[in-house]
Amino acid sequence: MNEDKGSPDDHGKFSLSEDWIATGIGLILLTVCLLGLVNPEIIP
C-alpha cells in the first residue's frame, strides 16, 4: 500500500499546514501595522 497520510491532497483538496496559516496571519498583521491601520502596541 502506497498511502501517504501527510500528503496535502488526501481528498483532492489542497490543505494548508498550521505553519503556513500562522505565517499568513503574521504577514497580514505586519502589513496592517505598516499601513498605519493598527498601532503595533495593541498586538501581543
PyMOL CGO cylinders between C-alpha atoms (Angstrom):
from pymol import cmd
from pymol.cgo import CYLINDER

trace = [
    CYLINDER, 0.00, 0.00, 0.00, 1.48, 3.27, -1.13, 0.3, 1, 1, 1, 1, 1, 1,
    CYLINDER, 1.48, 3.27, -1.13, -0.53, 5.57, 1.10, 0.3, 1, 1, 1, 1, 1, 1,
    CYLINDER, -0.53, 5.57, 1.10, 0.93, 8.82, 2.41, 0.3, 1, 1, 1, 1, 1, 1,
    CYLINDER, 0.93, 8.82, 2.41, -1.13, 10.14, 5.30, 0.3, 1, 1, 1, 1, 1, 1,
    CYLINDER, -1.13, 10.14, 5.30, 0.65, 13.52, 5.34, 0.3, 1, 1, 1, 1, 1, 1,
    CYLINDER, 0.65, 13.52, 5.34, 0.02, 14.46, 1.73, 0.3, 1, 1, 1, 1, 1, 1,
    CYLINDER, 0.02, 14.46, 1.73, -1.73, 17.81, 1.30, 0.3, 1, 1, 1, 1, 1, 1,
    CYLINDER, -1.73, 17.81, 1.30, -4.24, 16.48, -1.21, 0.3, 1, 1, 1, 1, 1, 1,
    CYLINDER, -4.24, 16.48, -1.21, -5.73, 13.49, 0.62, 0.3, 1, 1, 1, 1, 1, 1,
    CYLINDER, -5.73, 13.49, 0.62, -9.15, 14.00, -0.94, 0.3, 1, 1, 1, 1, 1, 1,
    CYLINDER, -9.15, 14.00, -0.94, -8.16, 16.07, -3.95, 0.3, 1, 1, 1, 1, 1, 1,
    CYLINDER, -8.16, 16.07, -3.95, -8.15, 19.27, -1.92, 0.3, 1, 1, 1, 1, 1, 1,
    CYLINDER, -8.15, 19.27, -1.92, -5.23, 21.50, -1.03, 0.3, 1, 1, 1, 1, 1, 1,
    CYLINDER, -5.23, 21.50, -1.03, -4.75, 21.86, 2.70, 0.3, 1, 1, 1, 1, 1, 1,
    CYLINDER, -4.75, 21.86, 2.70, -2.64, 24.44, 4.49, 0.3, 1, 1, 1, 1, 1, 1,
    CYLINDER, -2.64, 24.44, 4.49, -0.47, 23.46, 7.40, 0.3, 1, 1, 1, 1, 1, 1,
    CYLINDER, -0.47, 23.46, 7.40, -0.61, 25.36, 10.67, 0.3, 1, 1, 1, 1, 1, 1,
    CYLINDER, -0.61, 25.36, 10.67, 2.80, 26.89, 9.92, 0.3, 1, 1, 1, 1, 1, 1,
    CYLINDER, 2.80, 26.89, 9.92, 1.63, 28.48, 6.66, 0.3, 1, 1, 1, 1, 1, 1,
    CYLINDER, 1.63, 28.48, 6.66, -1.54, 29.79, 8.29, 0.3, 1, 1, 1, 1, 1, 1,
    CYLINDER, -1.54, 29.79, 8.29, 0.49, 31.38, 11.10, 0.3, 1, 1, 1, 1, 1, 1,
    CYLINDER, 0.49, 31.38, 11.10, 2.89, 32.87, 8.54, 0.3, 1, 1, 1, 1, 1, 1,
    CYLINDER, 2.89, 32.87, 8.54, -0.01, 34.35, 6.57, 0.3, 1, 1, 1, 1, 1, 1,
    CYLINDER, -0.01, 34.35, 6.57, -1.57, 35.87, 9.68, 0.3, 1, 1, 1, 1, 1, 1,
    CYLINDER, -1.57, 35.87, 9.68, 1.79, 37.34, 10.68, 0.3, 1, 1, 1, 1, 1, 1,
    CYLINDER, 1.79, 37.34, 10.68, 2.29, 38.91, 7.27, 0.3, 1, 1, 1, 1, 1, 1,
    CYLINDER, 2.29, 38.91, 7.27, -1.22, 40.36, 7.34, 0.3, 1, 1, 1, 1, 1, 1,
    CYLINDER, -1.22, 40.36, 7.34, -0.60, 41.86, 10.79, 0.3, 1, 1, 1, 1, 1, 1,
    CYLINDER, -0.60, 41.86, 10.79, 2.74, 43.28, 9.63, 0.3, 1, 1, 1, 1, 1, 1,
    CYLINDER, 2.74, 43.28, 9.63, 1.12, 44.85, 6.57, 0.3, 1, 1, 1, 1, 1, 1,
    CYLINDER, 1.12, 44.85, 6.57, -1.71, 46.35, 8.62, 0.3, 1, 1, 1, 1, 1, 1,
    CYLINDER, -1.71, 46.35, 8.62, 0.80, 47.85, 11.08, 0.3, 1, 1, 1, 1, 1, 1,
    CYLINDER, 0.80, 47.85, 11.08, 2.99, 49.24, 8.31, 0.3, 1, 1, 1, 1, 1, 1,
    CYLINDER, 2.99, 49.24, 8.31, -0.03, 50.86, 6.67, 0.3, 1, 1, 1, 1, 1, 1,
    CYLINDER, -0.03, 50.86, 6.67, -0.86, 52.53, 9.98, 0.3, 1, 1, 1, 1, 1, 1,
    CYLINDER, -0.86, 52.53, 9.98, -4.30, 50.96, 10.31, 0.3, 1, 1, 1, 1, 1, 1,
    CYLINDER, -4.30, 50.96, 10.31, -3.47, 49.46, 13.72, 0.3, 1, 1, 1, 1, 1, 1,
    CYLINDER, -3.47, 49.46, 13.72, -0.95, 50.55, 16.33, 0.3, 1, 1, 1, 1, 1, 1,
    CYLINDER, -0.95, 50.55, 16.33, 1.71, 47.86, 16.92, 0.3, 1, 1, 1, 1, 1, 1,
    CYLINDER, 1.71, 47.86, 16.92, 1.35, 48.31, 20.68, 0.3, 1, 1, 1, 1, 1, 1,
    CYLINDER, 1.35, 48.31, 20.68, -2.05, 46.63, 20.80, 0.3, 1, 1, 1, 1, 1, 1,
    CYLINDER, -2.05, 46.63, 20.80, -0.87, 43.41, 19.16, 0.3, 1, 1, 1, 1, 1, 1,
    CYLINDER, -0.87, 43.41, 19.16, 0.55, 40.97, 21.74, 0.3, 1, 1, 1, 1, 1, 1,
]
cmd.load_cgo(trace, "trace")
